[in-house]
Amino acid sequence: MRSRSSRLSGALDVRVRGCCEAGRRSVSCALRLEYPGRRRPRHGANEHYAQLPHAAQGACRRNRHGGGPHVPSKRRGRIVNTTTGRALSVVSWLAVLALLGAAVIWVGPARLVAPWLSIDPWALAVALVLMLASYVIRTLRITRYFPDRLSGRFWSAFRLANWHNLMNNLLPMRAGEVAFPVLMQRYYRLSPLESVPVLLWFRLLDLQVVLLIGLAAGGHLLGLSGGVLAGLVALLLAAPVGAFALRHGLHGLLARHEGRLAAKGAEMLASLPDRPGRFVATLFWTWANWLVKLAALGWVLAAFAPVGFAAGVLGAIGGDLTTVLPVHAPGGFGTYEAGVALLIAPLVDEPRTVLAAAVNLHLFVLGTALLAATLSLLIPRPAPTATRTATPSGD
């Protein structure tokens, strides 16, 4: 009799746990409705939870708040991973702040503040406007690439681009790049298979343009011979053209094969430029963005350090390359300054002046990114668009 009672109790416990899991999913789905672009609950899930017996609902609440006897192993793993990730994030930020404090003490607060007091406010305002203009151009690159989905939605894309940029500046190891596919899916229902290849394409073009401008501005400062410089320029100019041609061949090859992996690969390649007009348009917006941005940063760095405009552009490129490459500290502190100092240190005798200029340039970059993201809060979140296949364009 007791054995039968135990079996019934165990079966009831399993049933209640199953109901609790369904209720937890229902509540989680209901909470997602508070945020645009999150998944909607399955049809009838909330009604199923509401119709549970009172005792089962109580058990669900106890399990959700940690009072129940059963915590799934997967959930325990997620809790441990989240706690570990937060601890590592706190430790990394504390290390960065300690490094920044040591740099300020070594340079001296007066040396850091002096360039800001001596710079012309109107000239600084012009540099700030140029930085904001580069954010506008960056937004145009996105909206022109997806005209079917983003037509007439410039301001929401401006909000997306600014928050993506801020996350890239603040988060370590390029973790901020995740914001782009997440926000594209939340705002415009673009799947990661459509947005991630485009982001990778943008980043490759960014790297190409930055390197070409760096060679043009400071190739002679780096001691490169004319033949080496010409070879590097030719290689960089040909790289996007080769990638564009390779895209057509790979897409045709995958389209002829069956299978899930080939279909996913073909779908990803389909989001890349498929016509010369689109390819050239993407190059145009990339060049426009970086010419405006590096003009502003080069002038600001030349005002902070005793270097010319060309050397200022070269130093700004050194800082920006640390954000394009995978190695990137939290907030960029340390890595950005190292990139700037590496390229202008041979031109400046005083190391403290070099570090002060690099820190001040980094503060200018972070300040403009934070200002643009804050202004973007005034732009309302877009209403999600209907799901349909997006056609990349640049015409």
Secondary structure, 3 states (H helix, E strand, C coil): CHHHHHHHHHHHHHHHHHHHHHHHHHHHHHHHCCCCCCCCCCCCHHHHHHCCCHHHHHHHHHHHCCCCCCCCHHHHHHHHHHHHHHHHHHHHHHHHHHHHHHHHHHHCHHHHHHHHHHCCHHHHHHHHHHHHHHHHHHHHHHHHHCHHHHCCCHHHHHHHHHHHHHHHHHCCCCHHHHHHHHHHHHHHCCCHHHHHHHHHHHHHHHHHHHHHHHHHHHCCCCCCCHHHHHHHHHHHHHHHHHHHHHHHHHHHHHHCCCCHHHHHHHHHHHCCCCCHHHHHHHHHHHHHHHHHHHHHHHHHHHHHCCCCHHHHHHHHHHHHHHHHCCCCCHHHCCHHHHHHHHHHHHHCCCHHHHHHHHHHHHHHHHHHHHHHHHHHCCCCCCCCCCCCCCCCCCC
